[in-house]
Amino acid sequence: MALSPNLAGALFMVVSMAGFTLNDALVKYVSEGMNVAQIMLIRGAFATLLITLFAWHQGALRMSRLLFHPLVLLRSLCELGATVFFLVALAHLPIGDVSAILQALPLAVTVGAALFLGEPVGWRRWLSVACGFVGVLIVIRPGFAGFSVYSLLVLAAVLCATVRDFTTRAVPDHVPTLLVSMMTAAVVAVAGAALVPSFGGWKPVETWEIVTLAAAAVLLFVGYQFIIRSMRTGDISFIAPFRYTSLLWAILLGFLMFGEVPDLPMIVGSSIIVASGLYMLYRERVVGARLPAARSTAPQMAPDGL
C-alpha cells in the first residue's frame, strides 16, 4: 500500500537525518588520526565530485556562471565558517551534545527573522525561544563541572548557519540548488587545503580513512537529496518535527561507536530544546501558517555543509 504524502515526507526526513548524523559519526571517528583541515579537503573533494556529476546529469551545469553569484559565494563562506567550528567541536565533544546544541538553529533563525526581517513573532513563540536557549545553557552548563569551551564553537557554528540560512533566502529562485551545493562543497574543500598548515600540517592518511570519508561524503549527499524530497512532500506541520530524530540517531551512534552515554543535563537540556521547537511548529500551524513543505520549510532544515 502506497504511503500518504505526509508519511512519505516523514520517512524521507528520518532517512535524511540518519544520513547526516551517520556522516557526522564517521567524521568524528577519523578525526582521532586526522586534523580538521584534512577532513575538510578529502570529504569536500568527494562531495564536490558527487554533486558535480549529479548537476551534470540534471543539466544544471549549463548555468555554471551562476556559481559565482555574490549571494552564492556569501552563503558558501558562511557554510565554511559553520563547518570549521562544527568539525573542531565534533572532534572534542560527544556527538549527542553537539547534536543537541545544533537543535537551537531553528530558534536562532526565528530570533533573526524577528529582529532583522520584521517577521511577526508572538509572545508565545518568544517564550518558547527563551525556554529553548535555557535548554542550550543546560547542555553547555557554563561555570559547572563538565563545561567545555568547545561547546561555544558549536554555538559559533549555529550563528554562521543562521546567517547562511538568511543568505539562502535571498538567493534568486533561478539559481539551481545543485549549483549552490556544488559551490559550497568546493569552497570547503579548497579552504581545507589552505588550512592544512594551520592545523599542524599534513599527516599520513591511511586507505581506510579515505574510504571512510568517501562514505561520509556519500551519506552527506544522500541526506541532502532526501531532505529535498521531504520538503517537497506533504505538510510542514507534519514533517518538520521528524528533523529531531537526528538527536536520537546521534545518541544511538554515540553509544554504539564511541561508548558515549548521555548524562542528565544533556537529556534535560535537549528535551527542553526539542519541546521548544515542536511548540513553535504548533504555534505556526495555529496561526494559519500552513503551507506546502516546499514553500514553508526554512533553510535551516538542510545543513548540507555540516
Order of alpha helices (4+ residues) and beta strands (2+ residues): alpha-alpha-alpha-alpha-alpha-alpha-alpha-alpha-alpha-alpha-alpha-alpha-alpha
